[in-house]
Amino acid sequence: MEVIYLLIPLSLLFLVASVWFFSWAVRNAQYDDLQGPAHRIILDDRDRQRTLTEAAKSSTEAGDTSP
């Protein structure tokens, strides 16, 4: 029964720390955009592939027109 005198304050301390950490995360914009970085990875790969393809086409076309 004496252990409850330790567990209740520890659980309250844990609750206060959890609420403080969550409020800190919200204030520092940690939850603003959860989908953006995931989509940005895919879009960056598509943009990089597109620029590589366009560069290859332009170098091929430049090679065809040279005498």
Stockholm file with secondary structure:
# STOCKHOLM 1.0

chainA/1-67         MEVIYLLIPLSLLFLVASVWFFSWAVRNAQYDDLQGPAHRIILDDRDRQRTLTEAAKSSTEAGDTSP
#=GR chainA/1-67 SS CTTHHHHHHHHHHHHHHHHHHHHHHHHTTTTSCSSHHHHHHHHHHHHHHHHHHHHHHHHHHHHHHCC
#=GC SS_cons        CTTHHHHHHHHHHHHHHHHHHHHHHHHTTTTSCSSHHHHHHHHHHHHHHHHHHHHHHHHHHHHHHCC
//
